[in-house]
């Protein structure tokens, strides 16, 4: 096994004897709330969320050195001592396992681990995933959707697969009758932004849609404002404005017939696609 194998014993001792930072206790987040997010990009790894002690933070940094030495590390970590026993171990093993991916995002909470990404080898990823499975905390579930794209695959195909994988099962949502982006959209948009930056020959197409409730002129303006809000987020993140097209379609292209509030919610959406001019 790689250098990280001996790290577990070192960390157990470190966690036992290293004092946690003194701070005011935080309210315990609800079950399932993402507590640590790890994003592996082509050239950097971002870690945002909570760790259980100063020792845990050192463990994370050591694992980064051992497994991602060629990538830049970005840390936004907060010490929160009142975490489930085993939190340091399961998060360190998840980070180590992501070395088997080429790019990925892992969200770890007290109830689940969710990983989406791309790997060069399914066999390598399956071995890494099995390692996570063996170390789940009691009551914790593990979901992963990591697709294989060999290193020899074309850049266009890789970019498209990354984009589709990031979007799968996720939505960009707005409050009703509002064009203000909620914070829940940031993780997805940040992932899509990074993919677009890593795929410079691409163009982003954003289309806003509403349901058919109310005046269509208002719906058209609202859908355009929502598309513009997503475009503005990407531009603020560093994507050139000329690489983006933002269009509002109002309620003219529904996904389903509007016979219920659930159907109307499906039709209120943002479509965002990666294109090759």
Beta strands, then each sheet from edge to edge (+ up, - down):
strand 1: 36-40
strand 2: 44-51
strand 3: 72-79
strand 4: 103-108
strand 5: 112-119
strand 6: 141-148
strand 7: 202-209
strand 8: 244-248
strand 9: 269-276
sheet 1: 3+ 2+ 1- 4+ 5- 6-
sheet 2: 8+ 7+ 9-
end
